[in-house]
Amino acid sequence: MHDQPPSACPHSAPAPPKPPAPDLFTWEFATNPYPAYAWLREHAPVHRTTLPSGVEAWLVTRYADARQALADQRLSKNPAHHDEPAHAKGKTGIPGERKAELMTHLLNIDPPDHTRLRRLVSKAFTPRRVAEFAPRVQELTDQLIDGFKDKGEADLIHEFAFPLPIYAICDLLGVPREDQDDFRDWAGMMIRHGGGPRGGVARSVKKMRGYLAELIHRKREDPGEDLISGLIRASDHGEHLTENEAAAMAFILLFAGFETTVNLIGNGTYALLTHPEQRAQLQQSLAAGDTGLLETGLEELLRYDGPVELATWRFATEPLRIGGQDIAAGDPVLVVLAAADRDPERFERPDLLDLTRRDNQHLGYGHGVHYCLGAPLARLEGQTALATLLRRLPDLQLAVDPEELRWRGGLIMRGLRTLPVTFTPPGR
Ligand code: HEM
């Protein structure tokens, strides 16, 4: 299906010239990257490109290649394997994390170090802890909706999708309530400028990390029932996380769990508002007390327009081949999850949003040893947010034409800048 069939007869007309490659990383591309990804999957499934930062990288766009690359141990997460010192200039990692002691987090290391740290954090960040957190996520969701419900209009990104995950993760980590608005400000800076100048972002990251280091120090003296105390307590065969490792871990939980969830709620709500039949079906099943469609539906929203457009950086540790393409040692490889999850070789009618889709092993949470650690929390927040919005504001509508919406132009994440909506205030 992917490749053009070779011309069967030597006398037939020559194959039409390959259409020109689409422009990547423009504003049009940020608005709707899917036609460009379809082109890449078809004509250049492992494609070398120059990113806006100037770094050259391979983009992997077919599902089978993407899944294989995500699990390939020859592709390292450690930026030290990059053949040019771009990571040293802050171009291939998280801004502000360049100090060696801050680099030791799950998304920057390989087994066996990764295995040890992941095992330790998994002891504290368990599905059970997440399940016990459900009433608090519901309470936060209701409080945020209470904050704007009487206006009959809201920007769902700033008033809902953005604060929910930041307050949720702060609560889970054990950040005292009186300090949580500082986190909201720092996180706001990171999300506003994520794709742009990095100075302000780096300053916010530094403040956040400084705060977390101090909090860890305090929790060591006076532990509680929160996740940070759990990280400090967690031990494996007598081994504990060092204070630096615990700080790096708390930071990566915040960093990996924040903007992703903002965009899950934002992109998911937008997809429902622009697919009225699917949304009506979901509303009916929720009204009947059935959560089955919400569960399959959230996975479909992740596949259809998920928050993580490209997986994080990987670097070839030796010469290797992906999808028939030679990759040199030291080359950066970016797996395009959004392209893989629309691959017609893997998904039937991939451009169709179908909340009932069951054969849906999407790559939205990654694959292999770096598979998203926070997936149970993301599911809890996503399902609670969407179900509560649709239940409490049943006639929710987009307030503007979809063409007027602006998408963020960042490299890894896909999300809306604003999502203006209108609705009838409850009780009127
Ligand atoms: C809808 C929301 C989310 C999506 C779509 C998502 C997606 C992903 C993806 C694609 C990866 C793998 C990246 C790679 O291999 O390059 C990942 C890893 C990770 N995610 Fe999530 N994530 C979400 C929410 C969360 C939350 C809420 C948390 C925690 C609070 C979290 C924590 C992590 C961590 C710690 C890793 C690194 C795991 C490792 O390297 O072993 N994520 N996530």
Residues whose N, C-alpha, C, O or C-beta is under 5 A from the ligand:
A	BS01	HEM	L106 L107 R118 I252 L253 A256 G257 T260 T261 L264 P307 V308 A311 T312 L363 G364 Y365 G366 V369 H370 Y371 C372 L373 G374 A375 L377 A378
